[in-house]
């Protein structure tokens, strides 16, 4: 009787192993080997009754898994597909894992039971709902950016026919509210936009040219300080600086930075001479009519010379020479 019962248990165990392996191949984490090893150990130890009980629980679990796996599998596959699409279009799925979890990973990580199958099904359904809502929103946001890029390129004179065609398909998919179609259309539009030539960028100035421009700018600043030092008072200095700033801010174009600097200097010199003539002052050293080698008493030192290390000192100019 015991041999017959043991033989029956072993026959049932062989059937469980066969169907359990089929479920495992389909993605169900069924504990086929664990149940089979436990039943074999009990049978070898002479505990046929306990072996039959373990086998019975395994058969019950197998029946529940085989019954529910068809629709659970569909939910998991849908969640996996949407998750892959979200990753492909650049949507961050990290917060989704925190919110709804990973249904397939949770199913494989926990011991298989009727409860774990129910939790996996609920988690998969929630993941599908969340992703089905997040993917369209992301596609709309990205579509707006791509539309702006296409419009800018078109205004620049680029050929955007291919990008416009793909963008039209994206708009149609957004109107249909189909997440998969939207994702595919978004990816195609990105590829089309990436093929549009980019706007040319201004090249960086060579280091030597940058240094030369900085030196010229410093010299110009020193000359402006020098002009300010020749003013009779704060009011005349303010008027003079206002005129200089107005001259410097005029929208002019020159061939090279050196020519522009020279033109600005000429404008400053002209304003200085006009100001000196209108105020009846003596001309600056170096100007027509100025005595050679005799600087004005009230004039600030030439800051462009090596002897002038610090900023010029504003001092009132005497009314006349002794």
Backbone as numpy.savetxt, mean C-alpha at the origin, in Angstrom:
# Nx Ny Nz CAx CAy CAz Cx Cy Cz
-18.55 -70.42 20.12 -19.38 -69.22 20.12 -18.52 -67.98 20.12
-17.49 -68.01 20.96 -16.57 -66.88 21.03 -15.83 -66.71 19.71
-15.41 -67.85 19.07 -14.73 -67.76 17.80 -15.66 -67.19 16.73
-16.94 -67.63 16.76 -17.90 -67.12 15.78 -18.15 -65.64 15.98
-18.28 -65.23 17.27 -18.50 -63.81 17.58 -17.29 -62.99 17.19
-16.09 -63.56 17.51 -14.88 -62.85 17.13 -14.77 -62.72 15.63
-15.08 -63.73 14.91 -15.06 -63.64 13.47 -16.02 -62.62 12.95
-17.21 -62.49 13.51 -18.18 -61.48 13.11 -17.65 -60.08 13.36
-17.02 -59.88 14.51 -16.44 -58.57 14.83 -15.36 -58.21 13.82
-14.55 -59.17 13.48 -13.48 -58.90 12.53 -14.03 -58.59 11.13
-15.10 -59.27 10.76 -15.72 -58.97 9.47 -16.27 -57.54 9.46
-16.93 -57.15 10.55 -17.46 -55.79 10.64 -16.33 -54.77 10.67
-15.24 -55.12 11.33 -14.10 -54.22 11.39 -13.50 -54.01 9.99
-13.44 -55.09 9.20 -12.93 -54.96 7.84 -13.81 -54.04 7.00
-15.14 -54.15 7.19 -16.05 -53.27 6.46 -15.88 -51.81 6.91
-15.69 -51.60 8.21 -15.50 -50.24 8.72 -14.20 -49.64 8.16
-13.16 -50.46 8.11 -11.90 -49.96 7.57 -12.03 -49.59 6.09
-12.79 -50.34 5.36 -12.94 -50.06 3.94 -13.72 -48.77 3.72
-14.84 -48.60 4.40 -15.64 -47.38 4.22 -14.98 -46.16 4.88
-14.30 -46.40 5.99 -13.58 -45.29 6.62 -12.47 -44.74 5.73
-11.76 -45.64 5.04 -10.71 -45.19 4.13 -11.30 -44.38 2.98
-12.49 -44.75 2.52 -13.13 -43.99 1.45 -13.48 -42.57 1.93
-13.99 -42.46 3.17 -14.30 -41.14 3.71 -13.04 -40.30 3.89
-11.98 -40.93 4.36 -10.73 -40.21 4.55 -10.20 -39.69 3.21
-10.33 -40.50 2.19 -9.88 -40.06 0.86 -10.71 -38.89 0.36
-11.94 -38.76 0.85 -12.82 -37.67 0.44 -12.65 -36.43 1.31
-11.80 -36.52 2.36 -11.52 -35.36 3.20 -12.04 -35.43 4.60
-12.71 -36.52 4.98 -13.22 -36.65 6.34 -12.11 -37.20 7.24
-11.82 -36.55 8.35 -10.78 -37.07 9.24 -11.30 -38.24 10.10
-11.73 -39.29 9.44 -12.29 -40.42 10.19 -11.15 -41.24 10.80
-11.29 -41.60 12.09 -10.21 -42.32 12.79 -10.21 -43.82 12.46
-9.99 -44.14 11.21 -10.07 -45.54 10.79 -9.01 -46.38 11.48
-7.79 -45.97 11.40 -6.70 -46.75 11.98 -6.79 -46.83 13.50
-7.21 -45.75 14.12 -7.33 -45.75 15.58 -8.37 -46.76 16.05
-9.55 -46.74 15.39 -10.60 -47.70 15.77 -10.14 -49.12 15.47
-9.55 -49.35 14.31 -9.12 -50.71 13.95 -8.04 -51.22 14.90
-7.08 -50.38 15.29 -6.03 -50.83 16.19 -6.58 -51.16 17.57
-7.52 -50.35 18.05 -8.11 -50.61 19.37 -8.88 -51.92 19.37
-9.69 -52.15 18.32 -10.47 -53.38 18.24 -9.55 -54.60 18.12
-8.50 -54.51 17.35 -7.56 -55.63 17.20 -6.90 -55.95 18.54
-6.49 -54.93 19.28 -5.85 -55.17 20.57 -6.81 -55.85 21.55
-8.08 -55.41 21.55 -9.05 -56.02 22.45 -9.34 -57.47 22.04
-9.44 -57.73 20.75 -9.69 -59.10 20.30 -8.50 -59.99 20.63
-7.30 -59.49 20.41 -6.12 -60.29 20.74 -6.01 -60.55 22.23
-6.54 -59.66 23.03 -6.51 -59.85 24.48 -7.68 -60.65 25.01
-8.57 -61.08 24.12 -9.70 -61.88 24.54 -10.89 -61.09 25.01
-10.91 -59.73 24.79 -12.05 -58.91 25.24 -12.96 -58.65 24.05
-13.66 -59.72 23.65 -14.52 -59.58 22.49 -15.67 -58.61 22.74
-16.20 -58.60 23.95 -17.34 -57.73 24.25 -16.95 -56.26 24.16
-15.80 -55.89 24.75 -15.34 -54.51 24.68 -14.98 -54.13 23.23
-14.44 -55.09 22.51 -14.11 -54.82 21.11 -15.38 -54.54 20.32
-16.43 -55.29 20.60 -17.69 -55.07 19.89 -18.28 -53.70 20.22
-18.13 -53.26 21.49 -18.64 -51.94 21.88 -17.88 -50.82 21.15
-16.56 -50.94 21.11 -15.75 -49.93 20.40 -16.11 -49.92 18.93
-16.27 -51.10 18.36 -16.62 -51.18 16.95 -17.99 -50.59 16.69
-18.93 -50.80 17.61 -20.27 -50.26 17.46 -20.24 -48.73 17.43
-19.45 -48.11 18.33 -19.35 -46.64 18.32 -18.71 -46.16 17.02
-17.74 -46.92 16.52 -17.12 -46.54 15.26 -18.10 -46.62 14.11
-18.93 -47.66 14.10 -19.92 -47.80 13.03 -20.96 -46.68 13.09
-21.35 -46.29 14.30 -22.31 -45.19 14.44 -21.73 -43.88 13.91
-20.47 -43.62 14.28 -19.81 -42.41 13.80 -19.65 -42.44 12.29
-19.37 -43.62 11.75 -19.22 -43.76 10.30 -20.54 -43.46 9.60
-21.64 -43.92 10.16 -22.95 -43.68 9.54 -23.30 -42.20 9.55
-23.01 -41.50 10.69 -23.30 -40.07 10.78 -22.44 -39.28 9.78
-21.15 -39.62 9.71 -20.26 -38.91 8.79 -20.66 -39.14 7.35
-21.02 -40.38 7.00 -21.41 -40.67 5.62 -22.72 -39.96 5.27
-23.59 -39.77 6.24 -24.88 -39.13 5.98 -24.73 -37.62 5.80
-23.93 -36.98 6.65 -23.85 -35.51 6.65 -22.72 -34.95 5.79
-21.80 -35.81 5.39 -20.63 -35.28 4.73 -20.93 -34.65 3.37
-21.95 -35.11 2.70 -22.23 -34.60 1.35 -22.48 -33.09 1.37
-23.36 -32.62 2.27 -23.65 -31.19 2.28 -22.59 -30.39 3.04
-21.96 -31.02 4.05 -20.86 -30.34 4.74 -19.70 -30.11 3.77
-19.46 -31.09 2.92 -18.38 -30.97 1.93 -18.64 -29.81 0.99
-19.88 -29.64 0.56 -20.20 -28.53 -0.34 -19.95 -27.18 0.34
-20.33 -27.06 1.61 -20.11 -25.80 2.33 -18.62 -25.52 2.50
-17.85 -26.57 2.83 -16.40 -26.39 3.00 -15.73 -26.01 1.67
-16.14 -26.66 0.59 -15.55 -26.34 -0.70 -15.89 -24.92 -1.12
-17.11 -24.48 -0.85 -17.50 -23.11 -1.17 -16.69 -22.11 -0.35
-16.51 -22.41 0.94 -15.71 -21.52 1.79 -14.26 -21.49 1.34
-13.71 -22.64 0.97 -12.32 -22.68 0.49 -12.17 -21.89 -0.81
-13.16 -22.01 -1.70 -13.08 -21.30 -2.98 -13.11 -19.79 -2.76
-14.02 -19.32 -1.91 -14.11 -17.89 -1.65 -12.86 -17.39 -0.91
-12.33 -18.21 -0.02 -11.11 -17.81 0.69 -9.94 -17.66 -0.29
-9.83 -18.59 -1.23 -8.76 -18.51 -2.22 -8.93 -17.28 -3.11
-10.18 -16.98 -3.49 -10.44 -15.78 -4.29 -10.08 -14.51 -3.52
-10.45 -14.48 -2.24 -10.15 -13.31 -1.42 -8.65 -13.09 -1.32
-7.90 -14.16 -1.15 -6.44 -14.04 -1.09 -5.88 -13.59 -2.42
-6.44 -14.07 -3.53 -5.93 -13.76 -4.86 -6.16 -12.29 -5.22
-7.27 -11.72 -4.77 -7.54 -10.32 -5.11 -6.96 -9.36 -4.08
-6.25 -9.87 -3.09 -5.58 -9.01 -2.12 -6.40 -8.68 -0.89
-7.47 -9.39 -0.65 -8.28 -9.15 0.54 -7.66 -9.86 1.73
-7.49 -9.15 2.83 -6.87 -9.73 4.02 -7.87 -10.68 4.68
-7.50 -11.96 4.75 -8.38 -12.96 5.35 -7.96 -13.26 6.78
-6.97 -12.55 7.29 -6.55 -12.80 8.66 -7.64 -12.48 9.66
-8.32 -11.33 9.47 -9.39 -10.98 10.40 -10.59 -11.92 10.24
-10.75 -12.50 9.04 -11.83 -13.47 8.85 -11.57 -14.73 9.67
-10.31 -15.16 9.73 -9.99 -16.32 10.56 -10.29 -16.05 12.02
-10.02 -14.81 12.44 -10.33 -14.45 13.82 -11.83 -14.41 14.07
-12.57 -13.97 13.07 -14.02 -13.81 13.24 -14.78 -15.11 13.10
-14.52 -15.87 12.05 -15.29 -17.08 11.78 -14.46 -18.34 11.87
-13.12 -18.20 11.94 -12.27 -19.37 12.01 -12.10 -20.03 10.65
-11.31 -21.09 10.62 -11.10 -21.88 9.41 -11.82 -23.21 9.56
-12.96 -23.37 8.91 -13.79 -24.57 9.15 -13.04 -25.88 8.88
-12.32 -25.96 7.80 -11.64 -27.21 7.47 -10.52 -27.51 8.46
-9.77 -26.48 8.84 -8.70 -26.70 9.82 -9.27 -27.12 11.17
-10.40 -26.51 11.56 -11.03 -26.89 12.83 -11.53 -28.33 12.78
-12.08 -28.75 11.63 -12.59 -30.12 11.51 -11.45 -31.13 11.61
-10.31 -30.81 10.98 -9.18 -31.74 11.02 -8.46 -31.72 12.36
-8.55 -30.62 13.06 -7.82 -30.50 14.31 -8.52 -31.09 15.51
-9.81 -31.32 15.43 -10.57 -31.84 16.57 -10.95 -33.30 16.32
-11.13 -34.10 17.37 -11.58 -35.49 17.18 -12.94 -35.52 16.49
-13.07 -36.41 15.52 -14.31 -36.47 14.76 -15.45 -36.98 15.63
-16.55 -36.23 15.55 -17.77 -36.61 16.28 -18.94 -35.92 15.59
-20.14 -36.27 16.04 -21.31 -35.61 15.47 -21.28 -34.11 15.78
-20.78 -33.75 16.97 -20.68 -32.33 17.33 -19.66 -31.58 16.49
-18.50 -32.20 16.23 -17.49 -31.53 15.42 -17.96 -31.35 13.98
-18.73 -32.33 13.47 -19.28 -32.17 12.13 -20.29 -31.03 12.07
-21.12 -30.90 13.10 -22.10 -29.81 13.13 -21.41 -28.46 13.24
-20.38 -28.38 14.08 -19.65 -27.11 14.21 -18.94 -26.74 12.91
-18.39 -27.72 12.24 -17.73 -27.44 10.96 -18.73 -26.93 9.93
-19.92 -27.52 9.91 -20.93 -27.08 8.96 -21.37 -25.65 9.26
-21.58 -25.33 10.53 -21.99 -23.97 10.90 -20.89 -22.96 10.58
-19.64 -23.32 10.88 -18.52 -22.42 10.60 -18.35 -22.19 9.10
-18.53 -23.24 8.30 -18.41 -23.09 6.85 -19.51 -22.19 6.30
-20.71 -22.34 6.80 -21.81 -21.49 6.34 -21.55 -20.03 6.69
-21.03 -19.78 7.91 -20.73 -18.41 8.31 -19.60 -17.83 7.46
-18.58 -18.63 7.19 -17.47 -18.15 6.35 -17.95 -17.80 4.96
-18.83 -18.61 4.39 -19.37 -18.31 3.06 -20.14 -17.00 3.08
-20.94 -16.78 4.13 -21.73 -15.55 4.21 -20.84 -14.32 4.34
-19.81 -14.41 5.19 -18.93 -13.26 5.41 -18.12 -12.95 4.15
-17.56 -13.98 3.53 -16.76 -13.76 2.33 -17.61 -13.27 1.17
-18.84 -13.78 1.07 -19.73 -13.33 0.00 -20.09 -11.86 0.15
-19.97 -11.32 1.36 -20.22 -9.90 1.58 -18.95 -9.07 1.44
-17.81 -9.63 1.87 -16.56 -8.86 1.85 -15.97 -8.74 0.46
-16.06 -9.79 -0.34 -15.45 -9.77 -1.67 -16.08 -8.70 -2.57
-17.40 -8.57 -2.67 -17.96 -7.51 -3.52 -17.54 -6.10 -3.07
-17.51 -5.88 -1.76 -17.11 -4.55 -1.28 -15.67 -4.24 -1.70
-14.80 -5.23 -1.56 -13.40 -5.03 -1.95 -13.29 -4.79 -3.45
-14.05 -5.52 -4.23 -14.00 -5.35 -5.68 -14.48 -3.96 -6.09
-15.49 -3.44 -5.41 -15.98 -2.10 -5.73 -14.91 -1.06 -5.40
-14.27 -1.19 -4.24 -13.23 -0.23 -3.87 -12.05 -0.26 -4.84
-11.61 -1.47 -5.17 -10.50 -1.58 -6.11 -10.90 -1.12 -7.51
-12.16 -1.37 -7.89 -12.64 -0.92 -9.20 -12.63 0.60 -9.31
-12.97 1.29 -8.24 -12.93 2.75 -8.25 -11.51 3.26 -8.48
-10.54 2.64 -7.82 -9.14 3.04 -8.01 -8.68 2.77 -9.44
-9.04 1.60 -9.97 -8.64 1.28 -11.33 -9.30 2.21 -12.34
-10.55 2.56 -12.09 -11.23 3.50 -12.98 -10.54 4.85 -13.01
-10.09 5.32 -11.84 -9.35 6.58 -11.80 -8.04 6.50 -12.56
-7.35 5.37 -12.43 -6.09 5.19 -13.16 -6.32 5.18 -14.67
-7.37 4.50 -15.10 -7.68 4.46 -16.53 -8.03 5.85 -17.05
-8.82 6.59 -16.28 -9.21 7.94 -16.72 -7.98 8.85 -16.83
-7.08 8.77 -15.85 -5.86 9.59 -15.90 -5.01 9.24 -17.11
-4.87 7.94 -17.38 -4.07 7.51 -18.53 -4.71 7.95 -19.84
-6.03 7.90 -19.91 -6.71 8.34 -21.13 -6.51 9.84 -21.35
-6.62 10.62 -20.28 -6.38 12.07 -20.41 -4.94 12.38 -20.79
-4.04 11.49 -20.45 -2.63 11.66 -20.79 -2.36 11.29 -22.24
-3.34 10.66 -22.89 -3.18 10.29 -24.29 -2.79 8.85 -24.51
-2.86 8.01 -23.48 -2.47 6.61 -23.63 -3.61 5.80 -24.24
-3.25 4.67 -24.82 -4.23 3.74 -25.39 -4.78 2.86 -24.26
-6.04 3.06 -23.92 -6.65 2.35 -22.80 -7.81 1.48 -23.25
-7.84 1.13 -24.52 -8.98 0.35 -25.05 -9.11 -0.99 -24.34
-8.01 -1.71 -24.18 -8.07 -3.02 -23.53 -8.50 -2.89 -22.07
-7.96 -1.89 -21.38 -8.32 -1.69 -19.98 -9.79 -1.31 -19.84
-10.29 -0.48 -20.74 -11.70 -0.09 -20.69 -12.60 -1.30 -20.93
-12.20 -2.18 -21.83 -13.01 -3.37 -22.10 -13.08 -4.26 -20.86
-11.96 -4.50 -20.22 -11.96 -5.33 -19.01 -12.70 -4.64 -17.87
-12.58 -3.33 -17.80 -13.28 -2.59 -16.75 -14.78 -2.66 -16.94
-15.24 -2.69 -18.19 -16.68 -2.83 -18.45 -17.19 -4.19 -17.97
-16.39 -5.23 -18.18 -16.77 -6.55 -17.68 -16.82 -6.58 -16.16
-15.89 -5.85 -15.53 -15.91 -5.77 -14.07 -17.17 -5.08 -13.57
-17.56 -4.01 -14.22 -18.79 -3.32 -13.82 -20.01 -4.22 -13.98
-20.04 -4.99 -15.07 -21.17 -5.91 -15.27 -21.21 -6.97 -14.18
-20.03 -7.50 -13.79 -19.99 -8.51 -12.74 -20.41 -7.92 -11.39
-20.04 -6.66 -11.15 -20.45 -6.01 -9.90 -21.96 -5.83 -9.86
-22.54 -5.49 -10.99 -23.99 -5.34 -11.04 -24.71 -6.67 -10.81
-24.09 -7.77 -11.28 -24.69 -9.09 -11.07 -24.48 -9.61 -9.66
-23.57 -8.97 -8.89 -23.30 -9.38 -7.51 -22.88 -10.84 -7.41
-22.01 -11.25 -8.31 -21.49 -12.62 -8.29 -20.03 -12.55 -7.84
-19.71 -13.03 -6.63 -18.35 -12.85 -6.10 -17.26 -13.45 -6.98
-17.49 -14.65 -7.51 -16.46 -15.29 -8.32 -16.22 -14.51 -9.61
-17.31 -14.11 -10.29 -17.17 -13.34 -11.53 -16.50 -11.99 -11.26
-16.85 -11.36 -10.14 -16.24 -10.08 -9.80 -14.74 -10.24 -9.57
-14.36 -11.27 -8.86 -12.93 -11.48 -8.57 -12.15 -11.74 -9.84
-12.68 -12.59 -10.71 -11.99 -12.86 -11.97 -11.89 -11.60 -12.83
-12.96 -10.81 -12.87 -12.93 -9.58 -13.67 -11.97 -8.56 -13.07
-11.89 -8.50 -11.75 -10.98 -7.57 -11.10 -9.52 -7.92 -11.43
-9.21 -9.19 -11.40 -7.84 -9.63 -11.71 -7.50 -9.30 -13.16
-8.45 -9.56 -14.08 -8.20 -9.25 -15.49 -8.03 -7.75 -15.71
-8.82 -6.94 -15.01 -8.70 -5.49 -15.15 -7.35 -5.00 -14.63
-6.91 -5.58 -13.52 -5.59 -5.19 -13.00 -4.49 -5.49 -14.00
-4.56 -6.64 -14.64 -3.54 -6.98 -15.63 -3.58 -6.01 -16.81
-4.80 -5.63 -17.24 -4.91 -4.70 -18.36 -4.38 -3.31 -17.99
-4.68 -2.87 -16.79 -4.20 -1.56 -16.35 -2.69 -1.57 -16.18
-2.15 -2.70 -15.74 -0.70 -2.79 -15.55 0.05 -2.66 -16.87
-0.61 -2.96 -17.99 0.04 -2.86 -19.29 0.01 -1.44 -19.87
-0.71 -0.52 -19.22 -0.75 0.87 -19.69 0.59 1.53 -19.34
1.22 2.21 -20.30 2.49 2.90 -19.98 2.30 3.93 -18.88
3.26 3.97 -18.00 3.20 4.92 -16.88 3.67 6.30 -17.32
3.23 7.30 -16.56 3.65 8.67 -16.85 5.14 8.81 -16.58
5.85 9.53 -17.45 7.29 9.70 -17.22 7.56 10.47 -15.94
8.59 10.07 -15.26 8.97 10.73 -14.01 10.20 11.60 -14.26
10.30 12.68 -13.48 11.44 13.57 -13.60 12.67 12.88 -13.03
13.74 12.89 -13.80 14.98 12.28 -13.32 15.63 13.11 -12.24
16.36 12.46 -11.39 17.05 13.14 -10.30 18.23 13.94 -10.85
18.47 15.09 -10.23 19.59 15.91 -10.65 20.90 15.27 -10.24
21.94 15.41 -11.04 23.25 14.90 -10.62 23.72 15.62 -9.37
24.55 14.96 -8.60 25.02 15.53 -7.35 25.79 16.82 -7.58
26.62 16.89 -8.64 27.41 18.08 -8.89 26.51 19.26 -9.22
25.45 19.01 -9.99 24.53 20.10 -10.33 23.75 20.56 -9.11
23.39 19.64 -8.24 22.71 20.01 -7.01 23.59 20.91 -6.15
24.86 20.54 -6.01 25.78 21.34 -5.20 25.95 22.73 -5.81
26.03 22.81 -7.13 26.21 24.10 -7.79 25.00 25.00 -7.57
23.82 24.42 -7.65 22.61 25.21 -7.41 22.55 25.70 -5.98
22.93 24.87 -5.03 22.94 25.29 -3.63 23.92 26.44 -3.39
25.10 26.36 -4.01 26.09 27.44 -3.86 25.54 28.74 -4.43
24.94 28.68 -5.61 24.38 29.89 -6.21 23.26 30.45 -5.34
22.45 29.58 -4.76 21.36 30.06 -3.90 21.92 30.75 -2.66
22.98 30.21 -2.08 23.60 30.86 -0.92 24.15 32.24 -1.29
24.81 32.32 -2.42 25.34 33.62 -2.86 24.23 34.63 -3.07
23.13 34.19 -3.65 22.00 35.09 -3.86 21.44 35.56 -2.52
21.34 34.66 -1.54 20.84 35.06 -0.22 21.76 36.09 0.42
23.07 35.93 0.25 24.00 36.90 0.82 23.85 38.27 0.17
23.64 38.31 -1.15 23.45 39.58 -1.82 22.17 40.26 -1.35
21.13 39.48 -1.10 19.90 40.08 -0.59 20.10 40.68 0.79
20.86 40.00 1.65 21.17 40.56 2.97 21.98 41.85 2.82
22.86 41.86 1.84 23.68 43.05 1.60 22.82 44.23 1.21
21.83 43.98 0.35 20.92 45.05 -0.06 20.12 45.56 1.13
19.66 44.63 1.96 18.90 45.03 3.13 19.73 45.90 4.07
21.04 45.60 4.16 21.90 46.39 5.05 22.07 47.82 4.59
21.83 48.14 3.32 21.97 49.49 2.81 20.72 50.33 3.01
19.65 49.75 3.50 18.41 50.50 3.68 18.57 51.52 4.80
17.89 52.67 4.66 17.99 53.72 5.68 17.27 53.33 6.95
16.14 52.67 6.84 15.36 52.31 8.02 14.57 51.04 7.70
13.80 50.61 8.69 13.06 49.36 8.53 11.99 49.47 7.45
11.39 50.65 7.33 10.33 50.81 6.33 10.89 50.71 4.92
12.00 51.40 4.68 12.59 51.31 3.34 13.11 49.92 3.06
13.63 49.23 4.09 14.09 47.85 3.91 12.93 46.94 3.55
11.80 47.15 4.20 10.64 46.31 3.92 10.15 46.53 2.50
10.14 47.81 2.04 9.71 48.06 0.66 10.67 47.44 -0.34
11.97 47.56 -0.04 12.95 47.00 -0.96 12.83 45.48 -1.05
12.69 44.82 0.10 12.55 43.36 0.10 11.26 42.93 -0.58
10.21 43.74 -0.45 8.96 43.41 -1.14 9.15 43.45 -2.65
9.88 44.45 -3.12 10.15 44.52 -4.55 11.00 43.35 -5.03
11.99 42.99 -4.21 12.84 41.86 -4.61 12.05 40.57 -4.65
11.21 40.35 -3.64 10.40 39.12 -3.63 9.45 39.08 -4.82
8.88 40.24 -5.16 7.98 40.27 -6.32 8.73 39.92 -7.59
9.97 40.41 -7.69 10.76 40.08 -8.88 11.11 38.60 -8.92
11.45 38.06 -7.76 11.83 36.65 -7.72 10.66 35.71 -7.97
9.45 36.15 -7.64 8.28 35.28 -7.76 7.64 35.33 -9.14
8.17 36.15 -10.05 7.59 36.21 -11.40 7.78 34.87 -12.10
6.79 34.51 -12.87 6.84 33.22 -13.58 7.67 33.37 -14.83
8.99 33.06 -14.73 9.90 33.18 -15.85 10.55 31.84 -16.12
11.00 31.66 -17.34 11.62 30.41 -17.75 12.99 30.72 -18.36
13.98 29.97 -17.90 15.33 30.13 -18.41 15.86 28.76 -18.81
16.89 28.80 -19.65 17.41 27.54 -20.17 18.06 26.68 -19.10
18.85 27.29 -18.22 19.58 26.52 -17.21 19.45 27.20 -15.86
19.70 26.49 -14.76 19.66 27.14 -13.43 20.65 28.29 -13.33
21.84 28.17 -14.01 22.81 29.26 -13.94 22.25 30.52 -14.57
21.59 30.40 -15.71 21.01 31.57 -16.37 19.91 32.20 -15.51
19.14 31.34 -14.83 18.08 31.87 -13.97 18.67 32.64 -12.80
19.74 32.11 -12.20 20.39 32.80 -11.08 20.94 34.14 -11.55
21.60 34.16 -12.71 22.16 35.42 -13.23 21.06 36.43 -13.50
19.94 35.97 -14.03 18.84 36.89 -14.29 18.28 37.47 -13.00
18.17 36.63 -11.97 17.69 37.12 -10.67 18.67 38.14 -10.10
19.96 37.89 -10.20 20.94 38.86 -9.71 20.81 40.19 -10.46
20.66 40.12 -11.77 20.52 41.34 -12.56 19.29 42.12 -12.12
18.21 41.39 -11.82 16.99 42.07 -11.37 17.21 42.73 -10.03
17.92 42.05 -9.12 18.21 42.64 -7.80 19.08 43.87 -7.96
20.11 43.79 -8.81 20.98 44.96 -9.03 20.19 46.12 -9.61
19.29 45.81 -10.56 18.51 46.90 -11.15 17.63 47.58 -10.12
16.96 46.78 -9.29 16.11 47.36 -8.24 16.94 48.18 -7.26
18.15 47.70 -6.95 19.00 48.43 -6.02 19.42 49.79 -6.57
19.82 49.79 -7.85 20.23 51.05 -8.48 19.07 52.03 -8.56
17.88 51.53 -8.93 16.72 52.42 -8.99 16.37 52.97 -7.62
16.49 52.11 -6.62 16.17 52.56 -5.26 17.18 53.60 -4.80
18.46 53.37 -5.11 19.49 54.32 -4.69 19.32 55.66 -5.39
18.98 55.65 -6.70 18.79 56.90 -7.43 17.57 57.67 -6.92
16.48 56.93 -6.60 15.28 57.60 -6.11 15.48 58.19 -4.73
16.37 57.60 -3.91 16.62 58.11 -2.56 17.77 59.09 -2.54
18.46 59.32 -3.67 19.57 60.23 -3.71 20.79 59.72 -2.99
20.95 58.40 -2.88 22.07 57.82 -2.18 23.24 57.66 -3.13
24.43 57.49 -2.53 25.62 57.21 -3.32 25.51 55.82 -3.90
26.03 55.58 -5.06 25.97 54.23 -5.64 26.77 53.25 -4.84
26.39 51.97 -4.98 27.10 50.90 -4.28 28.49 50.74 -4.85
29.42 50.21 -4.03 30.73 49.90 -4.58 30.61 48.95 -5.75
31.33 49.25 -6.81 31.26 48.41 -8.00 30.29 48.95 -9.02
29.41 49.88 -8.62 28.49 50.46 -9.57 29.14 51.64 -10.26
28.52 52.15 -11.30 29.04 53.30 -12.03 29.01 54.52 -11.14
30.14 55.22 -11.00 30.21 56.42 -10.18 30.68 56.18 -8.79
30.85 54.94 -8.34 31.30 54.66 -6.98 32.80 54.73 -6.95
33.40 55.32 -5.87 34.87 55.41 -5.78 35.45 54.03 -5.64
36.58 53.80 -6.33 37.23 52.49 -6.31 37.85 52.24 -4.95
37.59 51.05 -4.39 38.22 50.61 -3.14 37.78 51.37 -1.93
36.69 52.17 -1.99 36.22 52.92 -0.82 34.79 52.50 -0.53
34.58 51.53 0.31 33.22 51.11 0.63 32.50 52.14 1.46
31.19 52.15 1.35 30.39 53.06 2.18 30.56 52.72 3.63
30.44 53.75 4.47 30.61 53.50 5.89 29.48 52.67 6.44
28.30 52.89 5.93 27.16 52.15 6.47 26.84 50.87 5.76
27.65 50.53 4.73 27.34 49.33 3.95 27.78 48.09 4.69
27.01 47.04 4.55 27.38 45.78 5.18 28.51 45.14 4.40
29.35 44.33 5.03 30.45 43.67 4.32 29.91 42.71 3.29
30.72 42.40 2.30 30.34 41.46 1.24 30.37 40.05 1.81
29.16 39.46 1.98 29.08 38.14 2.62 29.58 37.05 1.72
29.77 37.34 0.46 30.29 36.30 -0.42 31.80 36.15 -0.32
32.46 37.13 0.37 33.91 37.06 0.50 34.30 36.16 1.64
35.53 35.61 1.67 35.94 34.69 2.73 35.96 35.33 4.10
36.15 36.71 4.16 36.25 37.34 5.48 34.91 37.44 6.18
33.81 37.34 5.44 32.49 37.50 6.06 31.98 36.15 6.45
32.16 35.76 7.69 31.73 34.44 8.16 30.34 34.49 8.75
29.96 35.57 9.35 28.67 35.63 10.02 27.67 36.41 9.21
26.42 36.50 9.65 25.39 37.26 8.94 25.67 38.74 9.02
25.23 39.53 8.06 25.48 40.98 8.09 24.74 41.64 9.23
25.30 42.71 9.74 24.72 43.48 10.84 24.03 44.69 10.26
22.77 44.84 10.56 22.03 46.00 10.08 22.41 47.21 10.90
23.01 48.22 10.26 23.38 49.45 10.95 22.81 50.63 10.17
22.38 51.68 10.81 21.88 52.86 10.09 23.00 53.50 9.33
22.74 53.90 8.10 23.74 54.53 7.23 23.78 56.02 7.52
24.96 56.60 7.62 25.04 58.07 7.86 24.42 58.82 6.69
23.95 59.98 7.01 23.30 60.81 5.99 24.29 61.27 4.94
25.49 61.58 5.32 26.47 62.05 4.33 27.87 61.68 4.75
28.83 61.84 3.88 30.20 61.54 4.21 30.83 62.76 4.84
31.79 62.57 5.75 32.47 63.71 6.38 33.35 64.43 5.34
